[in-house]
């Protein structure tokens, strides 16, 4: 696919057509690296949300009545179109949020999801002869019109992991992009008609949380909604859903992921992987290991390796394939990180690595930073910073390490580095976390394993095997059959 002309004019995609916002309003998007104007984005209104819902409602009867194979054809076509466009998608995310093209795994991730769900949409029900005189069964059916609100840090990843299973299940979709990163989703929207999706099956809106995100959360005819983002926004969505129609919700929210490094661990491996986790995408990932607890006897050695490796990261132009870390996504995110660094200076020690800052006047870069000797109740150890900032404290015993690791309202990902398999399994069981790495850390995962968190990090799970469950209703059907052996008593309520 030929590169889109910059700045990109990203309209709304409703009922198979690109349209302006109902009130004609737009907002500008600038590159966090160069400051150049890279997009003119339509700002969806409440009216636009309602129009999209009506289009999805109209498309739902025919889309949901197709066989899984028939629904799979446009999903497979979209997988190929999207794969062919990977370089352009990477460029657009580099322009809008500073995501380095050299670390862009998102294209492969999206292709895998659309290909898998193009062939995996055979939801199974159950049948039962356990009630005498009856053949009973359960059915799995799509909700109808459903919604998705995706974050800015990896827009293509979240577009694919949510759209693919929801569409395969037979739902029609309203997807809202983040105002910080609409460009790659806009490019996907340009592929939908060519892929063969009927008008109204997928509708892509751009805009801020207010008004369009709030309108989606409150809409009475949207029956299920998946959201990835901050706890603060998730709380607002949950409240809006409760005040409207109690739509089914799937949340994947923030993290303050710990990694425990014991003295018997491979310290070089642990240092390399943990610094990569927190520094990847300039710390702007939900499951980054932002808290490290290192056994006291090896802390000095570990720290030296960690700092050396983090210092070697190349900061610079996200369009340069050699760049490891780009800028923060925008000035608001940069200012947030600076605020936490000031807090860290008040509560403990702040150590900047020796990573070389880019030349020029780019002002949204944060040098990889280590926080030391921070109290466990400090803001920098309790709140998500979302920047290339890691807190490293020490521990003496396994019990102490676990107590510190679990002392948070987040529970998305946790890691343990040790060569003692018994300790590894004890710690894995004791972590209050939805995902655990043993001698590995985020972003390590598996396609077929549930993705999601404990506590305020999430509600529900996503994966190849788990995602379909959140996009299907379950219906029980009880059918009395003449001629089946049954006593009078057995035909009464609940088979008693």
C-alpha positions as CSV (number, residue, x, y, z in Angstrom):
1,X,0.0,0.0,0.0
2,X,1.3,3.4,-0.9
3,X,2.1,5.7,2.0
4,X,-0.7,8.1,3.0
5,X,-0.1,11.7,2.3
6,X,1.0,13.7,5.3
7,X,-0.7,15.3,7.1
8,X,-3.3,12.6,7.0
9,X,-6.9,13.6,6.7
10,X,-8.6,11.0,8.9
11,X,-12.4,11.1,8.6
12,X,-14.9,8.9,10.4
13,X,-15.7,5.5,8.9
14,X,-19.5,4.9,9.2
15,X,-21.6,2.4,7.3
16,X,-18.8,1.7,4.8
17,X,-18.1,5.4,4.0
18,X,-15.7,8.1,5.1
19,X,-17.5,11.1,6.4
20,X,-16.8,14.3,8.3
21,X,-18.0,14.7,11.9
22,X,-21.6,15.8,12.1
23,X,-20.5,19.3,13.3
24,X,-17.5,19.4,10.9
25,X,-15.1,19.7,13.8
26,X,-11.5,18.4,13.6
27,X,-8.4,18.4,15.8
28,X,-4.8,18.5,14.8
29,X,-2.2,15.8,15.5
30,X,1.5,16.6,15.8
31,X,4.6,14.4,15.9
32,X,6.1,14.1,19.4
33,X,9.5,13.8,17.8
34,X,9.6,16.6,15.2
35,X,6.6,18.7,16.2
36,X,5.4,18.7,12.6
37,X,1.7,18.6,11.8
38,X,0.9,15.0,10.8
39,X,-2.9,14.7,10.9
40,X,-6.2,16.5,10.7
41,X,-8.6,14.3,12.6
42,X,-12.4,14.3,12.6
43,X,-13.8,14.7,16.2
44,X,-16.8,12.3,16.5
45,X,-19.9,13.7,18.2
46,X,-22.7,12.0,20.1
47,X,-24.7,12.2,16.9
48,X,-22.0,10.3,15.0
49,X,-21.9,7.6,17.7
50,X,-25.7,7.2,17.3
51,X,-25.4,7.1,13.5
52,X,-22.7,4.4,13.7
53,X,-24.9,2.3,16.1
54,X,-27.8,2.5,13.7
55,X,-25.6,1.4,10.9
56,X,-24.3,-1.6,13.0
57,X,-27.9,-2.5,14.0
58,X,-28.9,-2.6,10.3
59,X,-25.9,-4.8,9.4
60,X,-26.3,-7.2,12.3
61,X,-29.1,-9.5,11.1
62,X,-27.3,-10.5,7.9
63,X,-23.8,-10.5,9.3
64,X,-24.7,-12.7,12.3
65,X,-26.6,-15.1,10.1
66,X,-23.5,-15.9,8.0
67,X,-21.6,-19.1,8.7
68,X,-18.3,-18.8,10.5
69,X,-16.6,-19.7,7.2
70,X,-18.4,-16.8,5.4
71,X,-17.5,-14.3,8.2
72,X,-14.0,-15.6,8.1
73,X,-13.4,-14.6,4.4
74,X,-13.1,-10.8,5.0
75,X,-11.2,-11.4,8.2
76,X,-8.6,-13.4,6.2
77,X,-8.5,-10.8,3.5
78,X,-8.0,-8.1,6.0
79,X,-5.1,-10.0,7.6
80,X,-3.3,-10.1,4.2
81,X,-4.0,-6.4,3.4
82,X,-2.9,-5.4,6.8
83,X,0.3,-7.5,6.6
84,X,1.2,-6.0,3.3
85,X,0.8,-2.5,4.9
86,X,3.0,-3.2,7.9
87,X,5.7,-0.7,6.9
88,X,3.2,2.1,6.4
89,X,1.4,1.2,9.7
90,X,4.7,1.4,11.5
91,X,5.4,4.7,9.9
92,X,2.1,6.2,11.0
93,X,2.5,5.1,14.6
94,X,6.0,6.5,14.6
95,X,4.7,9.8,13.4
96,X,1.7,10.0,15.8
97,X,3.2,8.5,19.1
98,X,6.9,8.2,18.5
99,X,6.9,4.4,18.4
100,X,10.2,3.2,16.9
101,X,9.7,1.3,13.6
102,X,12.6,-1.0,14.5
103,X,10.7,-2.5,17.5
104,X,7.3,-2.7,15.7
105,X,6.0,-6.2,16.3
106,X,2.4,-5.0,16.0
107,X,2.0,-5.9,12.4
108,X,2.7,-9.6,13.0
109,X,0.5,-9.5,16.1
110,X,-2.4,-8.2,14.2
111,X,-2.0,-10.6,11.3
112,X,-2.0,-13.5,13.7
113,X,-5.3,-12.4,15.3
114,X,-7.2,-11.8,12.1
115,X,-5.9,-15.1,10.5
116,X,-6.7,-17.1,13.6
117,X,-10.2,-15.8,14.1
118,X,-11.0,-16.1,10.4
119,X,-10.9,-19.9,11.0
120,X,-11.7,-20.3,14.7
121,X,-15.3,-18.9,14.9
122,X,-17.1,-22.1,15.7
123,X,-18.5,-21.4,19.2
124,X,-19.8,-24.5,20.8
125,X,-22.8,-24.9,23.0
126,X,-23.7,-27.9,25.1
127,X,-26.4,-30.6,25.2
128,X,-27.8,-32.6,28.1
129,X,-30.1,-35.6,28.7
130,X,-29.8,-35.3,32.5
131,X,-33.3,-34.1,33.0
132,X,-35.7,-37.1,32.3
133,X,-38.2,-36.3,29.6
134,X,-36.1,-33.4,28.2
135,X,-33.4,-32.7,25.7
136,X,-31.7,-29.5,27.0
137,X,-29.1,-27.4,25.3
138,X,-27.2,-24.2,25.5
139,X,-26.6,-21.8,22.6
140,X,-23.8,-19.2,22.1
141,X,-25.0,-16.1,20.3
142,X,-23.5,-12.7,19.5
143,X,-24.6,-9.6,21.5
144,X,-25.4,-7.5,18.5
145,X,-23.9,-4.0,18.5
146,X,-20.8,-3.9,20.5
147,X,-18.1,-1.3,21.3
148,X,-14.4,-1.1,21.6
149,X,-12.3,1.8,23.0
150,X,-8.5,1.3,22.3
151,X,-5.5,3.0,23.8
152,X,-2.8,5.0,22.1
153,X,0.4,3.1,23.0
154,X,-0.2,0.1,20.7
155,X,-3.3,0.9,18.6
156,X,-2.9,-1.8,16.0
157,X,-2.4,-4.5,18.6
158,X,-5.6,-3.6,20.5
159,X,-7.6,-3.0,17.3
160,X,-6.8,-6.6,16.2
161,X,-7.1,-8.4,19.5
162,X,-10.6,-6.9,20.1
163,X,-12.1,-6.6,16.6
164,X,-11.1,-10.1,15.3
165,X,-12.9,-12.2,17.9
166,X,-15.9,-9.9,18.2
167,X,-16.5,-10.0,14.4
168,X,-15.9,-13.7,14.2
169,X,-18.5,-14.2,16.8
170,X,-21.0,-12.4,14.6
171,X,-21.2,-9.0,16.3
172,X,-21.1,-5.6,14.6
173,X,-18.7,-3.0,15.9
174,X,-18.2,0.6,17.0
175,X,-14.5,1.2,17.5
176,X,-13.1,4.5,19.0
177,X,-9.5,5.2,18.5
178,X,-7.4,7.3,21.0
179,X,-7.1,10.9,20.1
180,X,-3.3,10.5,20.3
181,X,-3.0,7.6,17.8
182,X,-5.7,7.5,15.2
183,X,-3.6,7.2,12.1
184,X,-2.9,3.5,11.9
185,X,-6.6,2.7,12.6
186,X,-7.6,5.1,9.9
187,X,-5.4,3.1,7.4
188,X,-7.1,-0.1,8.5
189,X,-10.4,1.6,7.9
190,X,-9.3,2.2,4.3
191,X,-9.0,-1.6,3.8
192,X,-12.4,-2.7,5.1
193,X,-14.4,-2.4,2.0
194,X,-11.7,-4.1,-0.1
195,X,-11.6,-6.9,2.4
196,X,-15.3,-7.5,1.9
197,X,-16.9,-6.4,5.1
198,X,-20.5,-5.3,4.5
199,X,-21.4,-1.7,5.3
200,X,-22.1,-1.1,9.0
201,X,-20.3,-4.2,10.3
202,X,-17.2,-2.1,11.4
203,X,-17.5,1.6,12.2
204,X,-14.3,3.5,13.2
205,X,-14.6,6.8,15.1
206,X,-11.9,9.2,16.2
207,X,-12.1,11.6,19.1
208,X,-11.6,12.2,22.8
209,X,-13.2,10.6,25.8
210,X,-15.7,13.4,25.8
211,X,-18.0,13.3,24.0
212,X,-17.6,10.2,21.9
213,X,-16.1,7.8,24.4
214,X,-18.7,8.7,27.0
215,X,-21.5,8.3,24.4
216,X,-20.3,4.8,23.6
217,X,-20.2,3.9,27.2
218,X,-23.7,5.1,27.9
219,X,-25.4,4.0,24.6
220,X,-28.4,1.9,25.4
221,X,-28.1,-0.1,22.2
222,X,-24.5,-1.1,22.6
223,X,-24.6,-4.4,24.6
224,X,-20.9,-5.2,25.2
225,X,-17.8,-3.0,25.4
226,X,-14.1,-3.8,25.6
227,X,-11.7,-1.2,26.9
228,X,-7.9,-1.0,27.4
229,X,-6.5,2.0,29.1
230,X,-6.2,3.7,32.5
231,X,-7.9,2.8,35.7
232,X,-9.4,6.3,35.8
233,X,-11.0,6.0,32.4
234,X,-12.1,2.4,33.2
235,X,-13.9,3.6,36.3
236,X,-15.7,6.3,34.3
237,X,-16.8,3.7,31.7
238,X,-18.0,1.3,34.4
239,X,-20.0,4.0,36.0
240,X,-21.5,5.1,32.6
241,X,-22.4,1.5,31.8
242,X,-24.1,1.0,35.2
243,X,-26.1,4.2,34.7
244,X,-27.3,3.1,31.3
245,X,-27.9,-0.6,30.4
246,X,-25.3,-2.6,32.4
247,X,-23.6,-3.6,29.2
248,X,-21.1,-6.4,29.4
249,X,-17.6,-5.0,30.1
250,X,-14.1,-6.3,29.4
251,X,-11.3,-4.2,30.9
252,X,-7.5,-4.4,30.7
253,X,-6.1,-1.5,32.6
254,X,-3.0,-0.3,34.3
255,X,0.0,-2.1,35.8
256,X,2.7,-1.6,38.4
257,X,4.4,-4.9,37.6
258,X,7.0,-6.3,39.9
259,X,10.0,-8.5,39.1
260,X,11.8,-10.4,41.9
261,X,15.5,-11.2,41.3
262,X,16.9,-13.8,43.6
263,X,20.7,-14.3,44.3
264,X,20.8,-17.6,42.4
265,X,19.4,-16.1,39.2
266,X,21.2,-15.5,36.0
267,X,21.8,-11.8,36.8
268,X,22.9,-10.8,33.3
269,X,19.8,-12.3,31.8
270,X,17.6,-10.7,34.4
271,X,19.2,-7.3,34.0
272,X,18.9,-7.4,30.2
273,X,15.3,-8.5,30.1
274,X,14.0,-6.3,32.9
275,X,15.6,-3.1,31.5
276,X,14.2,-4.0,28.1
277,X,10.7,-4.5,29.6
278,X,10.6,-1.1,31.3
279,X,12.4,0.9,28.6
280,X,10.5,-0.6,25.6
281,X,8.4,2.1,23.9
282,X,9.8,4.5,26.4
283,X,8.1,2.8,29.3
284,X,4.6,3.3,27.7
285,X,3.3,-0.2,28.1
286,X,0.8,-1.5,30.7
287,X,2.7,-4.6,31.7
288,X,6.3,-3.2,31.9
289,X,8.1,-4.3,35.0
290,X,8.3,-0.9,36.7
291,X,9.3,-2.3,40.1
292,X,12.3,-4.5,40.7
293,X,13.1,-6.2,44.0
294,X,16.6,-7.6,44.1
295,X,18.0,-9.9,46.8
296,X,20.3,-7.7,48.9
297,X,23.5,-9.8,48.5
298,X,23.6,-9.3,44.7
299,X,21.9,-5.9,44.4
300,X,25.1,-4.0,43.6
301,X,26.2,-6.4,40.9
302,X,22.7,-6.4,39.3
303,X,22.5,-2.6,39.4
304,X,25.7,-2.2,37.6
305,X,24.6,-4.5,34.8
306,X,21.1,-3.0,34.6
307,X,22.5,0.6,34.4
308,X,25.1,-0.4,31.8
309,X,22.5,-2.0,29.5
310,X,19.9,0.8,29.9
311,X,22.6,3.3,29.2
312,X,23.3,1.6,25.9
313,X,19.8,2.2,24.5
314,X,19.8,4.4,21.4
315,X,17.3,7.3,21.8
316,X,16.3,9.1,18.6
317,X,14.1,9.4,15.5
318,X,11.4,6.7,15.7
319,X,11.6,6.4,11.9
320,X,15.2,5.3,12.2
321,X,15.4,1.5,12.3
322,X,18.3,1.6,14.7
323,X,16.4,3.6,17.3
324,X,15.5,1.7,20.5
325,X,13.5,4.4,22.3
326,X,11.6,7.3,21.0
327,X,10.0,10.3,22.8
328,X,7.1,10.2,25.1
329,X,3.8,10.2,23.1
330,X,3.0,13.8,23.7
331,X,3.8,16.7,26.1
332,X,1.1,15.7,28.5
333,X,2.7,12.3,29.0
334,X,6.2,13.9,29.2
335,X,5.0,16.3,31.9
336,X,3.4,13.4,33.8
337,X,6.8,11.5,33.8
338,X,8.6,14.7,35.0
339,X,6.1,15.1,37.8
340,X,6.9,11.6,39.1
341,X,10.6,12.2,38.8
342,X,10.2,15.2,41.0
343,X,8.2,13.1,43.5
344,X,11.0,10.5,43.4
345,X,13.6,13.1,44.3
346,X,11.6,14.1,47.3
347,X,11.1,10.5,48.6
348,X,14.3,8.8,47.6
349,X,17.2,8.8,45.1
350,X,16.9,9.4,41.3
351,X,19.7,8.0,39.1
352,X,19.8,8.9,35.4
353,X,21.5,6.4,33.2
354,X,24.2,7.4,30.7
355,X,22.0,7.0,27.6
356,X,22.8,9.6,25.1
357,X,20.0,12.1,24.4
358,X,19.3,13.0,20.8
359,X,20.8,16.1,19.2
360,X,18.6,19.0,18.4
361,X,15.7,20.7,20.1
362,X,13.4,17.7,20.6
363,X,12.1,18.1,24.1
364,X,9.9,15.1,24.8
365,X,12.6,12.5,25.5
366,X,13.1,11.1,29.0
367,X,16.5,9.5,29.6
368,X,16.1,6.0,31.1
369,X,16.0,6.5,34.9
370,X,16.4,4.4,38.0
371,X,14.7,5.2,41.3
372,X,16.5,3.9,44.4
373,X,15.7,3.8,48.1
374,X,12.0,4.7,47.6
375,X,9.6,4.0,50.5
376,X,7.1,1.3,49.7
377,X,4.2,3.8,50.3
378,X,5.6,6.4,48.0
379,X,3.8,7.6,44.9
380,X,6.4,6.3,42.5
381,X,6.0,2.8,43.9
382,X,2.2,2.9,44.0
383,X,1.1,4.7,40.8
384,X,1.7,4.0,37.2
385,X,4.3,6.4,35.7
386,X,4.1,5.2,32.1
387,X,7.7,6.3,31.3
388,X,11.2,4.8,31.1
389,X,11.5,4.9,34.9
390,X,12.1,1.9,37.1
391,X,12.2,1.6,40.9
392,X,14.8,-0.8,42.3
393,X,14.6,-1.9,46.0
394,X,16.1,-4.8,47.8
395,X,14.9,-7.7,49.9
396,X,16.3,-10.3,52.3
397,X,13.7,-13.1,52.3
398,X,11.2,-14.6,50.0
399,X,8.4,-13.6,52.3
400,X,9.5,-10.0,52.3
401,X,9.8,-9.9,48.5
402,X,6.3,-11.2,48.0
403,X,4.8,-8.9,50.6
404,X,6.3,-5.9,48.7
405,X,5.4,-7.2,45.3
406,X,1.8,-7.7,46.2
407,X,1.4,-4.4,48.0
408,X,-0.4,-2.7,45.1
409,X,-3.9,-2.3,43.6
410,X,-2.5,-3.4,40.3
411,X,-2.0,-7.1,39.3
412,X,-1.3,-7.4,35.6
413,X,2.1,-9.1,35.3
414,X,4.8,-10.3,37.7
415,X,8.1,-12.0,37.3
416,X,10.5,-14.1,39.3
417,X,14.2,-14.9,38.4
418,X,15.6,-17.9,40.2
419,X,17.1,-21.3,39.4
420,X,15.2,-22.9,42.3
421,X,12.1,-24.5,40.6
422,X,10.4,-25.0,44.0
423,X,10.8,-21.3,44.9
424,X,9.7,-20.3,41.4
425,X,6.4,-22.2,41.7
426,X,5.8,-21.0,45.2
427,X,6.3,-17.4,44.2
428,X,4.2,-17.8,41.0
429,X,1.3,-19.2,43.1
430,X,1.6,-16.4,45.6
431,X,1.8,-13.5,43.1
432,X,-1.5,-11.5,43.0
433,X,-1.2,-11.1,39.3
434,X,-3.1,-12.4,36.2
435,X,0.2,-13.3,34.4
436,X,3.5,-14.5,35.8
437,X,6.9,-14.9,34.1
438,X,9.4,-17.4,35.5
439,X,12.9,-16.5,34.3
440,X,11.3,-14.2,31.8
441,X,9.4,-10.9,31.9
442,X,7.0,-8.8,29.9
443,X,6.2,-8.6,27.1
444,X,6.7,-12.4,27.0
445,X,3.3,-14.1,26.6
446,X,1.6,-16.8,24.6
447,X,-1.2,-16.7,22.0
448,X,-3.2,-19.4,23.8
449,X,-2.8,-18.2,27.4
450,X,-5.3,-15.8,29.0
451,X,-4.2,-12.1,29.0
452,X,-5.6,-10.0,31.8
453,X,-5.1,-8.8,35.4
454,X,-6.1,-9.2,39.0
455,X,-7.5,-6.4,41.1
456,X,-7.7,-3.0,39.3
457,X,-5.7,-4.2,36.4
458,X,-8.7,-5.7,34.7
459,X,-11.9,-7.6,34.3
460,X,-12.1,-10.6,32.0
461,X,-9.4,-12.3,29.8
462,X,-8.3,-12.1,26.2
463,X,-6.5,-14.7,24.1
464,X,-7.0,-16.9,21.1
465,X,-9.0,-19.3,23.3
466,X,-10.6,-16.9,25.8
467,X,-11.6,-13.9,23.7
468,X,-14.7,-15.4,22.1
469,X,-16.3,-15.9,25.5
470,X,-16.7,-12.2,26.0
471,X,-18.4,-11.6,22.7
472,X,-21.1,-14.3,23.0
473,X,-24.2,-14.5,25.1
474,X,-25.2,-17.9,26.6
475,X,-28.8,-19.1,26.3
476,X,-30.2,-22.2,27.9
477,X,-33.0,-24.0,26.0
478,X,-35.3,-26.7,27.6
479,X,-37.2,-28.9,25.3
480,X,-39.7,-31.5,26.5
481,X,-39.8,-34.5,24.3
482,X,-42.7,-36.9,24.1
483,X,-41.8,-40.6,24.4
484,X,-38.7,-40.1,26.4
485,X,-38.9,-42.2,29.6
486,X,-39.9,-39.8,32.4
487,X,-41.8,-40.0,35.6
488,X,-44.4,-37.4,36.5
489,X,-42.1,-36.2,39.3
490,X,-39.2,-35.8,36.9
491,X,-41.2,-33.4,34.7
492,X,-41.6,-30.9,37.5
493,X,-39.6,-27.8,38.2
494,X,-35.8,-28.3,37.8
495,X,-36.2,-32.0,37.1
496,X,-37.1,-32.9,40.7
